[in-house]
Amino acid sequence: MNTRDTLRVNERGHLEIGGADCTELAKNFGTPLYVFDEDYIRGMMRTLRDTIAREYGDGLVLYASKAFSCEAMYAIAKQEKIGADVVSGGELYTAMKAGFPAENICMHGNNKLPSEISYALDCGVGLLVVDNSSEADLLEAECAARGRVQDVLLRINPGVEAHTHKFIQTATPDSKFGFSVQSGSAEEMTSYLLKSPHLRLRGFHCHIGSQIFEKQSFVLAAEKCLSFMAAMREKFAFEADTLNLGGGFGIWYCDGDEKFDFEGYAGYLRALITAVKAGCGKYGLKQPRLMIEPGRSIVGEAGITLYTVGAIKEIKGIRKYVAVDGGMFDDPRYCLYGSKYTALLANRADEPATEKVSIAGKCCESGDLIGVDMPLPEARRGDILAVLSTGAYNYSMASNYNRNLIPPAVLVKDGNAEYIVKPQSYEDLVRNDVLPERLK
């Protein structure tokens, strides 16, 4: 367990997050329940924001909305004076609903819909990231119709292979994202954008993947981007004033993962900043405005999920299943990636693990598991199970599969808990159903 001041086992032997006893949270809000530690979220935002300001100067941290998007997250980001990246009209709408400043939003997406492009322009989004040529044409036409010029970044693929799961690598040669430096398509699109009357190219963006622990991948990506920037200056007399190096810092999920405190993440960022400064010196470039897009590292370890243990099934000599009242509908990451987690009994958090079990969900799928071979004390019906480091991509990927309800989310601080996502009801499930007259 990666403990901290706001995630610990209290004197009652219960798991506590943000000063709130998890057994009390389960009692007051029910389970399944997503729980988010506000102090951890703010601490990470401040660490990254202040490190850029102190070590580099002109820069902006952009919270990667896809990790966990709700109005409260944008409100916190606004208060902490960082920006946001969004990848859909829905994320953008949520940010605007929360009063987030559009000029500090960067919009991504490999297939932005015409309606999303139009909405982004209506909102006054600061930067749009051009991800393919047809999108550039759409954006150019929309801006021409409005008689305006839009600032853009070009997403380039530097060909860096990060040591992470193949599904979350995004800068290898075979990727649906961006323009390849190696193939020459990045240079071709740079030329196109520089000639565009309604798109103002400010610089370049790259993102090499997620859940990356070794710094060298980030350093290499920075070096390749700066080399490309120097080549574009030589070729087109264009010197980019913005460089967005994406996100991807790894977090702790279980034994074997590195454990970082705030200073550890500052170290990641300092390595990246050192590489950018060195590259600018090497190529004689002016230091561009530096942007990064952390999501998982801000909210991942800040979140836990609470469940109630139900049925327990032991198949002698094969496996023991401990079933909970959630599953793949609130956490699909094991099904998608084989992701590993750490779990404990929140009401008996001081007890040592005595066996390894598979934690099963309640969906009608054999593959509906939270994890396998997970160490636990002997679980009993009614125990409160806590799964750690579920703040990123769990609520974001949740669904109503089997018409289960997506769990609510609460924000905890100094022992107080408040909803930031309300519970769904069965009425919510059928709200958009339509029963034709002929079927009545």
C-alpha positions in Angstrom: 0.0 0.0 0.0 1.4 3.4 -1.0 0.4 5.2 2.2 0.4 9.0 2.8 -1.0 11.5 5.3 -4.3 11.3 3.6 -4.4 7.5 2.9 -3.6 5.4 5.9 -4.9 2.7 8.4 -6.4 4.5 11.4 -6.4 3.6 15.0 -9.6 1.6 14.6 -7.8 -0.6 12.0 -9.9 0.9 9.2 -8.8 2.4 5.9 -9.0 6.1 6.0 -8.8 8.5 3.0 -8.8 12.3 3.3 -9.5 12.0 7.0 -12.7 10.0 6.3 -13.1 6.4 7.6 -14.0 4.2 4.6 -16.4 2.1 6.6 -18.4 5.3 7.4 -18.2 6.4 3.7 -19.7 3.0 2.7 -22.4 3.3 5.4 -23.4 6.9 4.5 -23.1 6.7 0.6 -23.5 3.0 -0.1 -21.4 0.9 -2.4 -20.0 0.7 -5.0 -18.5 4.2 -4.4 -15.7 6.2 -6.0 -13.9 8.2 -3.5 -11.4 11.1 -4.3 -8.9 12.7 -2.1 -9.0 16.5 -2.7 -5.7 17.3 -1.0 -3.8 14.8 -3.1 -5.3 16.1 -6.3 -4.4 19.7 -5.4 -1.0 18.7 -4.2 -0.1 17.1 -7.5 -1.5 20.0 -9.5 0.6 22.5 -7.4 3.7 20.3 -7.6 3.7 20.2 -11.4 2.6 23.8 -11.8 5.3 25.2 -9.4 8.0 23.0 -10.8 7.5 24.3 -14.3 7.3 27.9 -13.1 10.5 27.6 -10.9 12.6 25.4 -13.2 11.5 26.5 -16.6 9.5 29.7 -16.7 6.9 30.0 -19.4 4.7 26.9 -19.2 1.3 25.4 -18.5 0.1 22.2 -16.9 -3.0 20.9 -18.6 -5.1 18.4 -16.7 -5.9 15.5 -19.0 -9.7 15.3 -18.7 -10.0 11.7 -20.0 -8.6 10.4 -16.7 -11.7 11.6 -14.8 -14.0 14.4 -16.0 -16.7 16.1 -13.9 -17.4 19.7 -13.1 -15.6 19.5 -9.7 -12.4 18.5 -11.3 -12.4 21.6 -13.6 -13.3 23.8 -10.7 -10.3 22.5 -8.8 -8.0 22.9 -11.8 -9.3 26.5 -12.3 -8.6 27.3 -8.6 -5.1 25.8 -8.9 -4.4 27.9 -12.0 -3.7 25.1 -14.5 -5.3 24.4 -17.9 -7.2 21.4 -19.2 -7.0 19.2 -22.3 -10.3 17.8 -23.6 -10.9 15.1 -26.3 -14.6 15.4 -26.9 -17.5 17.8 -27.1 -18.8 16.2 -23.8 -15.6 17.0 -21.9 -15.5 20.5 -23.3 -19.2 21.0 -22.4 -18.4 19.9 -18.8 -15.5 22.2 -18.5 -17.5 25.2 -19.8 -20.4 24.3 -17.5 -17.9 24.5 -14.6 -16.9 28.0 -15.7 -13.4 26.9 -16.9 -11.6 29.6 -19.0 -11.7 28.4 -22.6 -8.4 30.1 -23.4 -6.6 27.6 -21.2 -8.2 24.6 -22.9 -6.4 22.5 -25.5 -8.6 20.2 -27.6 -7.4 16.8 -28.9 -8.9 13.9 -30.8 -8.0 11.8 -33.9 -11.5 12.2 -35.3 -13.0 15.4 -34.1 -16.6 15.6 -35.3 -17.6 18.7 -37.3 -20.0 19.5 -34.5 -17.2 19.3 -32.0 -14.9 21.6 -34.0 -17.8 24.1 -34.4 -18.5 24.0 -30.6 -14.8 24.4 -29.8 -14.7 27.5 -32.0 -17.9 28.8 -30.4 -16.4 28.4 -26.9 -13.1 30.1 -27.9 -10.8 27.2 -27.1 -7.2 28.4 -26.9 -5.6 25.6 -28.9 -6.8 22.8 -31.2 -4.4 20.0 -31.9 -4.5 19.0 -35.6 -4.3 15.2 -35.8 -4.9 14.4 -39.5 -5.2 16.2 -42.8 -9.0 15.9 -43.3 -9.4 17.5 -39.9 -7.2 20.4 -41.0 -9.4 20.9 -44.0 -12.5 20.9 -41.8 -11.1 23.3 -39.4 -9.8 25.6 -42.1 -13.3 25.7 -43.8 -15.0 26.3 -40.5 -12.7 29.2 -39.6 -13.0 30.7 -43.0 -16.8 30.7 -42.7 -16.5 32.6 -39.4 -13.8 34.9 -40.7 -11.4 34.1 -37.9 -8.0 32.7 -37.3 -7.5 29.7 -34.8 -4.3 28.8 -33.0 -3.3 25.2 -33.5 -0.7 22.7 -32.6 0.4 19.9 -34.9 0.5 16.4 -33.3 3.6 14.7 -34.4 4.7 11.1 -33.9 8.4 11.0 -33.0 8.6 7.2 -33.1 9.4 6.7 -29.5 8.4 3.3 -28.1 7.6 3.7 -24.4 7.8 0.6 -22.2 4.1 0.3 -21.5 1.1 -1.8 -22.6 0.7 -1.8 -26.4 -2.8 -0.5 -26.2 -1.6 2.7 -24.5 1.4 3.4 -26.6 0.7 6.3 -28.9 3.9 7.3 -30.6 5.1 4.1 -32.2 5.3 4.1 -36.0 2.0 2.3 -36.3 -0.4 4.6 -34.5 -3.8 6.2 -35.2 -2.5 9.5 -33.7 -0.6 12.3 -35.4 1.9 12.7 -38.2 5.0 10.7 -38.5 8.3 12.5 -38.4 10.1 9.5 -40.0 7.7 9.2 -43.0 7.8 13.0 -43.8 4.1 13.5 -43.2 4.8 15.8 -40.3 6.8 18.1 -42.5 4.2 18.1 -45.2 1.5 19.1 -42.7 3.7 21.7 -41.2 4.0 23.2 -44.7 0.2 23.0 -45.2 -0.6 24.8 -41.9 2.0 27.5 -42.5 0.2 28.4 -45.8 -3.3 28.3 -44.2 -4.9 31.7 -44.0 -7.2 30.8 -41.1 -5.0 28.4 -39.0 -2.1 29.8 -37.0 0.5 27.1 -36.3 2.0 27.8 -32.8 4.0 24.6 -32.4 3.9 20.9 -31.9 2.4 18.3 -29.7 3.4 14.7 -28.9 2.3 12.1 -26.4 4.2 8.8 -26.2 1.8 6.8 -24.0 0.7 6.2 -20.5 1.8 4.5 -17.3 5.5 5.1 -18.1 8.0 4.9 -15.3 11.4 5.3 -16.9 12.4 8.9 -17.6 14.5 8.2 -20.7 11.4 7.8 -22.9 10.2 11.3 -22.1 13.8 12.7 -22.6 14.1 11.0 -25.9 10.7 12.3 -27.1 11.7 15.8 -26.1 15.0 15.5 -28.0 13.2 14.2 -31.2 10.6 17.0 -31.0 13.3 19.7 -30.7 15.3 18.2 -33.5 12.1 18.4 -35.7 11.5 21.9 -34.6 15.0 22.9 -35.7 14.5 21.2 -39.0 11.2 23.1 -39.6 13.0 26.4 -38.8 15.7 25.4 -41.4 13.1 24.3 -44.0 10.4 27.0 -43.5 12.0 29.7 -41.4 9.3 28.8 -38.8 10.3 28.8 -35.2 7.6 27.2 -33.0 6.7 29.1 -29.8 4.9 26.2 -28.1 5.9 22.6 -27.4 3.4 20.3 -25.7 5.0 17.0 -24.6 1.8 15.3 -23.4 1.6 13.2 -20.2 2.1 9.6 -19.3 3.8 9.6 -15.9 3.3 6.2 -14.2 1.6 5.7 -10.8 1.6 3.0 -8.2 -1.0 0.3 -8.5 0.6 -2.7 -6.8 3.8 -4.3 -5.6 6.5 -3.9 -8.3 5.4 -0.4 -9.3 7.6 2.4 -8.1 6.2 4.6 -5.4 6.5 8.4 -5.9 5.6 11.2 -3.6 5.1 14.8 -4.9 8.8 15.3 -5.1 9.3 12.2 -7.1 6.9 13.5 -9.8 8.7 16.8 -9.7 11.9 14.8 -10.5 10.2 13.4 -13.6 9.3 16.9 -14.7 12.8 18.3 -14.0 14.3 15.6 -16.2 12.0 16.6 -19.0 12.8 20.3 -18.5 16.5 19.7 -18.5 16.1 17.8 -21.8 14.1 20.7 -23.4 16.7 23.3 -22.2 19.6 21.2 -23.5 17.9 20.6 -26.9 17.2 24.3 -27.3 20.8 25.1 -26.6 22.0 22.4 -28.9 19.9 23.6 -31.8 20.0 27.3 -31.0 16.2 27.5 -30.5 14.3 30.0 -28.3 12.8 28.2 -25.4 9.1 27.5 -26.4 6.2 27.7 -24.0 6.3 24.2 -22.4 3.0 22.3 -21.9 2.4 19.0 -20.3 -0.8 17.0 -19.9 -0.8 14.8 -16.7 -4.1 13.0 -15.9 -3.5 9.7 -14.3 -0.6 11.1 -12.1 -2.9 13.8 -10.8 -6.1 11.8 -10.1 -5.1 8.0 -10.2 -3.8 7.5 -6.7 -6.2 10.1 -5.4 -9.1 7.7 -6.0 -10.2 4.5 -4.5 -13.3 2.4 -5.0 -15.3 0.8 -2.2 -17.4 -2.3 -2.6 -19.3 -4.6 -0.4 -18.4 -8.3 -0.4 -21.2 -10.7 -1.3 -21.0 -14.3 -2.5 -17.8 -16.3 -1.8 -17.1 -19.4 -3.9 -14.2 -21.7 -3.4 -13.3 -24.3 -6.0 -11.0 -26.7 -4.1 -7.6 -26.9 -5.6 -8.4 -24.3 -8.3 -9.5 -20.9 -7.2 -11.5 -18.9 -4.6 -13.8 -16.1 -5.8 -14.8 -13.2 -3.7 -17.7 -11.4 -5.4 -18.5 -7.7 -4.9 -21.4 -5.5 -5.8 -19.5 -3.8 -8.6 -17.5 -5.2 -11.5 -16.6 -4.5 -15.1 -19.3 -1.8 -15.4 -17.5 0.4 -12.9 -13.9 -0.8 -13.6 -13.3 -2.4 -17.0 -9.5 -2.0 -16.9 -8.7 -5.6 -16.0 -10.9 -6.8 -18.9 -9.3 -4.4 -21.3 -5.6 -4.4 -20.2 -5.2 -7.1 -17.6 -4.5 -4.2 -15.2 -3.3 -5.0 -11.7 -4.6 -3.5 -8.5 -4.1 -3.6 -4.7 -7.1 -4.4 -2.6 -7.7 -4.6 1.1 -10.6 -5.0 3.5 -11.3 -1.4 4.6 -13.0 -2.6 7.8 -10.1 -4.9 8.7 -7.2 -3.0 7.1 -4.8 -3.8 9.8 -5.1 -7.6 9.3 -2.5 -9.4 7.3 -3.3 -11.2 4.0 -3.7 -14.9 4.5 -4.8 -16.1 1.0 -4.9 -15.1 -2.6 -8.3 -14.7 -4.3 -10.0 -13.6 -7.5 -12.2 -10.6 -7.0 -15.3 -11.1 -9.2 -17.9 -8.7 -10.3 -21.6 -9.2 -10.6 -21.9 -9.0 -14.4 -23.0 -11.9 -16.5 -19.5 -12.4 -18.0 -16.9 -15.0 -17.0 -14.3 -12.3 -17.6 -15.9 -9.9 -15.1 -13.0 -9.6 -12.7 -11.3 -6.9 -10.8 -8.2 -9.0 -10.4 -6.8 -12.5 -9.8 -4.4 -13.8 -7.2 -5.0 -10.8 -5.0 -3.8 -11.1 -1.4 -6.5 -10.6 1.2 -7.4 -11.6 4.7 -10.2 -14.2 4.7 -13.1 -12.2 3.4 -16.7 -12.5 4.8 -20.0 -11.4 3.4 -20.6 -7.7 4.3 -16.9 -6.8 4.5 -16.0 -3.5 2.8 -13.5 -4.1 0.0 -11.3 -1.1 -1.1 -9.5 -1.2 -4.4 -6.7 1.4 -4.5 -5.5 3.7 -7.3 -8.8 3.7 -9.2 -9.1 7.5 -9.7 -8.1 7.4 -13.4 -10.0 5.8 -16.2 -12.4 3.9 -13.9 -15.4 6.3 -13.8 -14.4 7.5 -17.2 -14.8 4.1 -18.8 -17.8 3.0 -16.6 -21.0 1.8 -18.4 -24.5 0.6 -17.6 -23.7 -2.9 -18.8 -26.4 -5.4 -17.7 -28.3 -2.2 -16.8 -26.2 -1.8 -13.6 -26.0 1.7 -12.2 -22.7 3.7 -12.6 -21.6 4.4 -9.0 -21.5 7.9 -7.6 -18.4 9.8 -6.7 -17.5 11.7 -3.5 -14.7 14.2 -2.8 -13.2 14.0 0.7 -11.2 16.6 2.5 -10.5 16.9 6.2 -12.9 14.1 7.0 -15.8 15.6 5.1 -17.3 14.0 2.0 -19.5 15.5 -0.6 -21.0 14.2 -3.9 -19.3 15.3 -7.0 -21.2 12.8 -9.1 -24.7 11.9 -7.9 -26.0 8.3 -7.7 -27.9 7.0 -10.7 -31.4 5.7 -10.3 -33.3 3.0 -12.3 -35.3 5.9 -13.7 -32.0 7.3 -15.1 -31.5 3.9 -16.9 -34.8 4.2 -18.9 -34.9 8.0 -19.2 -34.0 7.9 -22.9 -35.9 4.7 -23.8 -38.7 5.1 -26.2 -41.6 2.6 -26.5 -43.3 2.9 -29.9 -47.1 2.9 -29.8 -47.3 -0.3 -31.9 -45.4 -2.2 -29.1 -47.7 -1.1 -26.3 
